[in-house]
Amino acid sequence: MPAVEMAALATGNWPLSRDPARPGWTCLPRVATRTPRLSAGSVGAAREFTAAILGRWGLADRSDDVVVVVSELLTNALRHAVSAADEPRSRCPVRLALLQPGPCVLCAVSDPSPATPVLREPGWFEERGRGLHVVDALSDQWGWTAPGPAGKVVWAMISAARPMAYHS
């Protein structure tokens, strides 16, 4: 599913309409994509890319949270999906997409693996296994598409407005 359609579906704006007068939909969403290298510096480059895009879109208030979510999603794709992908699928690149379909930012990472993400409870002293917990804590909603011939997309949606602080 193309990123624009996924953003529209995830935000309840499906089917797409180019009518700017349609309630809750300002027009087609802002979209930025990147195909990271499969190297040690790719997660850092994706963090910088994400922060720059959010600054350009005027969403600096949520930049820290979105950057962390992108980092976790991309790290999982590079660590688990690419290493486990079989040969025909390995030709499909890992891709990062940022979309702003309205009052939220949708972060999506596609990878060639048919394996779906698993939210697990890591042991107290394990150094890995907390990434999806971080994604769950920082995002309003997250999930993945059903795996297909080119793999799957893991996504997280984050409100563009900073949540109200809780005061006790």
C-alpha positions as CSV (number, residue, x, y, z in Angstrom):
1,M,0.0,0.0,0.0
2,P,1.5,3.4,-0.9
3,A,2.5,5.6,2.0
4,V,-0.1,8.3,1.2
5,E,-2.9,5.8,1.1
6,M,-1.7,4.2,4.4
7,A,-1.7,7.7,6.0
8,A,-5.2,8.4,4.9
9,L,-6.5,5.0,6.0
10,A,-4.7,5.2,9.5
11,T,-6.2,8.7,10.1
12,G,-9.7,7.9,9.0
13,N,-9.4,10.0,5.8
14,W,-10.0,7.2,3.3
15,P,-10.9,7.3,0.5
16,L,-8.6,10.2,-0.3
17,S,-10.1,13.4,-1.4
18,R,-8.3,16.4,-3.0
19,D,-11.1,18.6,-1.7
20,P,-9.5,21.0,0.8
21,A,-13.0,21.8,2.2
22,R,-13.5,18.2,3.3
23,P,-13.8,18.2,7.2
24,G,-10.7,16.9,9.0
25,W,-8.6,16.8,5.9
26,T,-6.5,19.7,4.7
27,C,-5.4,18.2,1.4
28,L,-2.9,15.6,0.5
29,P,-0.4,14.9,3.3
30,R,3.2,16.0,3.5
31,V,5.5,13.1,2.7
32,A,9.2,12.5,3.1
33,T,11.0,9.3,2.4
34,R,14.5,7.9,2.7
35,T,16.1,4.6,1.8
36,P,18.8,4.1,4.5
37,R,22.1,2.3,3.8
38,L,22.5,-1.0,5.6
39,S,25.3,0.3,7.7
40,A,26.1,1.3,11.3
41,G,25.5,5.0,10.6
42,S,22.1,4.7,9.0
43,V,20.1,5.1,12.2
44,G,21.9,8.3,13.1
45,A,21.4,9.6,9.6
46,A,17.7,8.7,9.9
47,R,17.5,10.6,13.2
48,E,19.0,13.7,11.6
49,F,16.7,13.4,8.5
50,T,13.6,13.1,10.8
51,A,14.6,16.1,12.9
52,A,15.2,18.2,9.8
53,I,11.9,17.2,8.2
54,L,9.9,17.9,11.3
55,G,11.6,21.3,11.7
56,R,10.7,22.1,8.1
57,W,7.1,21.1,8.8
58,G,6.9,23.2,11.9
59,L,6.6,20.2,14.3
60,A,9.7,20.8,16.4
61,D,7.7,20.3,19.6
62,R,7.3,16.6,18.9
63,S,10.7,16.1,17.2
64,D,12.3,14.3,20.2
65,D,9.6,11.7,20.5
66,V,9.3,11.1,16.7
67,V,13.1,10.8,16.3
68,V,13.2,8.2,19.1
69,V,10.3,6.2,17.5
70,V,12.0,6.3,14.0
71,S,15.2,5.2,15.6
72,E,13.5,2.2,17.3
73,L,11.6,1.2,14.2
74,L,14.6,1.4,11.9
75,T,16.9,-0.4,14.4
76,N,14.4,-3.2,14.6
77,A,14.2,-3.4,10.8
78,L,17.9,-3.4,10.4
79,R,18.6,-5.8,13.2
80,H,15.8,-8.4,12.8
81,A,14.2,-8.1,9.3
82,V,17.2,-7.7,7.1
83,S,19.3,-10.4,8.8
84,A,16.4,-12.8,8.6
85,A,15.3,-12.0,5.1
86,D,15.7,-14.7,2.5
87,E,17.5,-14.0,-0.8
88,P,14.6,-13.0,-3.1
89,R,13.3,-10.6,-0.4
90,S,16.7,-9.1,0.3
91,R,16.4,-7.2,-2.9
92,C,13.6,-5.1,-1.4
93,P,15.2,-2.2,0.5
94,V,14.4,-1.0,4.0
95,R,12.6,2.3,3.6
96,L,11.6,5.1,6.0
97,A,8.6,7.3,5.4
98,L,7.3,10.3,7.4
99,L,3.9,11.5,6.7
100,Q,1.8,14.3,8.1
101,P,-1.8,13.6,7.0
102,G,-3.3,16.2,9.3
103,P,-2.9,16.6,13.1
104,C,-0.5,13.7,13.4
105,V,2.8,12.3,12.1
106,L,2.9,8.8,10.7
107,C,6.3,7.1,10.9
108,A,6.6,4.0,8.7
109,V,9.5,1.6,8.1
110,S,9.2,-1.0,5.4
111,D,11.4,-4.1,5.4
112,P,11.7,-7.3,3.4
113,S,10.9,-9.7,6.2
114,P,7.6,-11.6,6.5
115,A,8.1,-11.8,10.3
116,T,5.8,-9.5,12.3
117,P,7.0,-7.5,15.3
118,V,6.6,-9.1,18.7
119,L,6.1,-7.0,21.9
120,R,7.9,-9.1,24.5
121,E,8.9,-8.6,28.1
122,P,12.7,-8.6,28.3
123,G,14.6,-9.8,31.4
124,W,15.7,-7.2,33.9
125,F,19.3,-7.4,32.8
126,E,18.8,-7.8,29.0
127,E,20.2,-5.0,26.9
128,R,17.7,-5.6,24.1
129,G,14.0,-6.1,23.7
130,R,12.6,-2.8,24.8
131,G,12.3,-1.0,21.5
132,L,8.6,-1.7,20.9
133,H,7.8,-0.7,24.5
134,V,9.4,2.7,23.7
135,V,7.4,2.9,20.5
136,D,4.2,2.0,22.4
137,A,4.9,4.6,25.1
138,L,5.7,7.5,22.7
139,S,3.1,6.9,20.0
140,D,-0.7,7.2,20.0
141,Q,-1.0,4.1,18.0
142,W,1.3,1.6,16.3
143,G,1.0,-1.5,14.2
144,W,2.1,-3.3,11.0
145,T,0.7,-4.2,7.7
146,A,0.2,-7.9,6.8
147,P,3.4,-9.2,5.2
148,G,3.3,-9.6,1.5
149,P,5.7,-10.4,-1.3
150,A,7.8,-7.3,-0.6
151,G,7.7,-7.7,3.2
152,K,5.8,-5.5,5.7
153,V,5.5,-2.0,7.0
154,V,5.7,-1.2,10.8
155,W,4.2,2.1,11.6
156,A,3.6,4.5,14.5
157,M,1.2,7.5,14.6
158,I,2.1,10.4,16.9
159,S,-0.1,13.5,17.5
160,A,1.5,16.6,16.2
161,A,0.4,18.5,19.3
162,R,2.4,17.9,22.5
163,P,0.1,16.1,25.0
164,M,-1.0,18.1,28.0
165,A,1.2,17.7,31.1
166,Y,-0.3,15.9,34.0
167,H,-0.3,17.9,37.2
168,S,-1.0,16.3,40.5
